[in-house]
């Protein structure tokens, strides 16, 4: 018998908050390797907010999408030697047979850079897609300048926590918005100037206190009423980078005040993005964040759930804000 992969399948379309009924665990026997292929065994898998809206594009019965850190255990491809730790968009599965030459419109797997004593799981977080989302989304689109005020929503998540720290490195005043007192305390440990608990505080009133001179840059991970509050306080020529709208992924559209007046009279610039726009500069972001970690300038947190069978639990918990920093699953 060949290698058997355990796979999580998108069993039923999401309606509202995901439940266990949306997922089905299956097994698949993999074929022998052909020339140019390699066999990867998952060590850490990622759960991310984008998976919720993206899976709506797939039919029921599809493999759940997502990235993983895997170890090459067999190879007929010299670019992926046995023992190499790689990142791959292999989905929610324990084993993968892959031929990079057959990958057309997707990110090819890549061997992780030398992380020294740092855990390879960081390749799913600060040294992977979320870290690059923060790096490029902030620096390329918001273009923060020293002395400006930057607001980050979803600030205690994998992306937001890195955005705030990079903004501080650029000499900005940083305000984070998160969903618990513990998360707000963590943000202050990361040197955020102010942290607002949107579940217990009036976001607009607290922003007025924390940003008396207004807001120059906004990195938006949530959309909805929080974004509406931030819009009211944007300064002339303010820049807004839209990374996600997690507030309405499961609930549908949220009614907010029409922002067009602010855009016209404050001459705001707002741009949405998907981080693969900077695919040709991917390692630039990883190396920059790695250097900042080694210099003690960038901190990170991981919320680890053990066991491949716990993928749905970790995913649902992440969507409800149960993670601090990057949410990952360790395969046991």
Residue pairs with C-beta under 8 A, 6 or more apart in sequence:
1 29
2 29
2 30
2 31
2 32
3 29
3 30
3 39
3 95
4 27
4 28
4 29
4 30
4 95
5 27
5 28
5 29
5 30
5 93
5 94
5 95
5 96
6 25
6 26
6 27
6 93
6 94
6 95
6 308
7 25
7 26
7 27
7 28
7 63
7 91
7 92
7 93
7 94
8 23
8 24
8 25
8 26
8 63
8 64
8 92
8 93
8 311
8 312
9 23
9 24
9 25
9 26
9 61
9 62
9 63
9 64
10 22
10 23
10 55
10 58
10 60
10 61
10 62
10 63
10 64
11 21
11 22
11 23
11 24
11 60
11 61
12 21
12 22
12 60
13 22
13 56
13 60
14 22
14 52
14 55
14 56
14 250
16 250
16 251
17 250
17 316
17 319
17 320
18 52
18 250
18 312
18 315
18 316
18 319
19 316
20 312
22 312
23 64
23 311
23 312
25 309
28 93
30 39
30 95
30 96
30 97
31 97
33 39
33 74
33 75
33 76
33 97
34 76
34 99
35 76
36 76
36 77
36 99
36 100
36 101
37 75
37 76
37 77
37 97
37 98
37 99
38 72
38 74
38 75
38 76
38 77
38 80
38 97
38 98
39 72
39 73
39 74
39 75
39 95
39 96
39 97
40 70
40 71
40 72
40 73
40 80
40 86
40 88
40 90
40 95
40 96
40 98
40 109
41 70
41 71
41 73
41 94
41 95
42 68
42 69
42 70
42 90
42 93
42 94
42 95
42 96
42 308
42 331
43 68
43 69
43 70
43 71
43 85
43 120
43 121
43 330
43 331
44 68
44 69
44 120
44 121
44 123
44 124
44 328
44 329
44 330
44 331
45 66
45 67
45 68
45 69
45 92
45 124
45 308
45 311
45 328
45 329
45 331
46 66
46 67
46 68
46 124
46 125
46 128
46 129
46 326
46 327
46 328
46 329
47 66
47 311
47 314
47 315
47 318
47 327
47 328
47 329
48 66
48 67
48 129
48 130
48 158
48 318
48 327
49 157
49 221
49 244
49 246
49 249
49 318
49 319
50 244
51 64
51 65
51 66
51 315
52 246
52 249
52 250
52 319
53 249
54 65
55 62
55 64
55 65
58 65
63 91
63 92
63 93
64 91
64 92
64 311
65 89
65 91
65 92
66 89
66 90
66 91
66 92
67 87
67 88
67 89
67 90
67 124
67 128
67 129
68 87
68 88
68 90
68 91
68 124
69 85
69 86
69 87
69 112
69 120
69 121
69 123
69 124
70 85
70 86
70 87
70 88
70 90
70 96
71 83
71 84
71 85
71 86
72 80
72 81
72 82
72 83
72 84
72 86
73 82
74 82
75 81
75 82
77 99
77 100
79 100
79 111
80 86
80 100
80 109
80 111
84 111
85 111
85 112
85 120
85 123
86 109
86 110
86 111
86 112
87 109
87 110
87 112
87 123
87 124
87 128
88 96
88 98
88 109
89 106
89 107
89 109
90 96
90 98
90 109
92 311
94 308
94 331
98 109
100 108
100 109
107 276
107 279
110 282
112 120
112 123
112 127
113 127
113 283
113 286
113 287
113 290
115 122
115 123
115 127
115 290
116 294
118 127
118 290
118 293
121 302
121 304
121 326
121 328
121 330
122 128
122 300
122 302
124 130
124 326
124 328
125 131
125 158
125 300
125 302
125 325
125 326
125 328
126 158
126 162
126 289
126 293
126 298
126 300
126 326
127 286
127 289
127 290
127 293
128 286
129 275
130 157
130 158
130 159
130 162
130 326
131 162
131 285
131 286
131 289
132 275
132 278
132 282
132 285
132 286
132 289
133 159
133 243
133 275
134 159
134 160
134 162
134 163
134 166
134 219
135 162
135 166
135 285
135 288
135 289
136 273
136 275
136 277
136 278
136 281
136 285
137 159
137 163
137 219
137 241
137 243
137 273
137 275
138 144
138 150
138 163
138 166
138 167
138 217
138 219
138 241
139 166
139 170
140 278
141 239
141 241
141 271
141 273
142 150
142 217
142 218
142 219
142 239
142 240
142 241
143 217
143 239
144 150
144 167
144 170
144 172
144 216
144 217
145 170
145 171
145 172
145 216
146 170
146 171
146 172
147 171
147 172
147 173
148 172
148 173
148 216
148 217
149 172
149 173
149 174
149 175
149 211
149 213
149 214
149 215
149 216
149 217
149 235
150 163
150 164
150 167
150 172
150 173
150 174
150 175
150 215
150 216
150 217
150 218
150 219
151 174
151 175
151 176
151 177
151 207
151 211
151 215
151 217
151 218
151 219
151 230
152 160
152 163
152 164
152 167
152 174
152 175
152 176
152 177
152 218
152 219
152 221
153 160
153 177
153 218
153 219
153 220
153 221
153 222
153 226
153 227
153 230
154 160
154 177
154 178
154 221
154 222
154 244
154 246
155 161
155 163
155 164
155 176
155 177
155 178
155 183
155 187
155 192
155 195
155 221
156 176
156 178
156 179
156 180
156 183
156 184
156 186
156 187
156 324
156 325
157 221
157 323
157 325
158 323
158 325
158 326
158 327
159 221
159 243
159 244
160 176
160 178
160 219
160 221
161 176
161 186
161 187
161 190
161 300
161 301
161 325
162 289
162 298
162 300
163 219
164 174
164 176
164 187
164 190
164 192
165 190
165 191
165 292
165 297
165 298
165 299
166 292
166 298
167 174
167 217
168 174
168 190
168 191
168 192
169 292
169 297
169 298
172 216
172 217
173 193
173 211
174 191
174 192
174 193
174 194
175 192
175 193
175 194
175 195
175 196
175 207
175 210
175 211
175 215
176 184
176 187
176 192
176 194
176 195
176 196
177 195
177 196
177 198
177 203
177 222
177 226
178 184
178 187
178 195
178 196
178 197
178 198
179 197
179 198
179 199
179 321
180 197
180 199
180 321
181 197
181 200
182 324
183 195
183 197
183 324
184 195
184 196
184 197
185 195
186 301
186 324
187 195
188 195
189 299
190 299
193 210
194 206
194 210
196 203
196 206
196 207
196 210
198 226
203 225
203 226
203 229
203 230
204 229
204 232
204 233
207 215
207 229
207 230
207 233
208 233
211 233
213 235
214 233
214 234
214 235
214 238
215 230
215 233
215 234
215 235
215 238
216 234
216 235
216 238
216 239
217 238
217 239
217 240
217 241
218 227
218 230
218 231
218 234
218 238
218 239
218 240
218 241
219 241
219 243
220 227
220 230
220 240
220 241
220 242
220 243
220 244
220 245
221 243
221 244
221 246
222 244
222 245
222 246
222 247
223 242
223 244
223 245
223 246
223 247
223 248
223 254
224 245
224 247
224 248
224 254
224 256
225 247
225 254
225 256
226 247
227 256
228 256
228 257
228 259
231 259
231 262
232 262
234 240
234 262
234 266
234 268
235 266
236 266
236 267
237 266
237 267
237 268
237 269
238 266
238 268
238 269
239 268
239 269
239 270
240 268
240 269
240 270
240 271
241 271
241 273
242 270
242 271
242 272
242 273
243 272
243 273
246 319
247 254
248 254
249 319
250 319
262 268
263 270
278 284
278 285
289 298
292 298
293 299
293 300
300 325
300 326
301 324
301 325
301 326
302 325
302 326
302 327
302 328
303 318
303 322
303 323
303 324
303 325
303 326
303 327
303 328
304 328
304 329
304 330
305 313
305 314
305 317
305 327
305 328
305 329
305 330
306 329
306 330
306 332
307 329
307 330
307 331
307 332
308 329
308 331
308 332
310 329
311 329
314 327
314 328
314 329
317 323
317 327
318 327
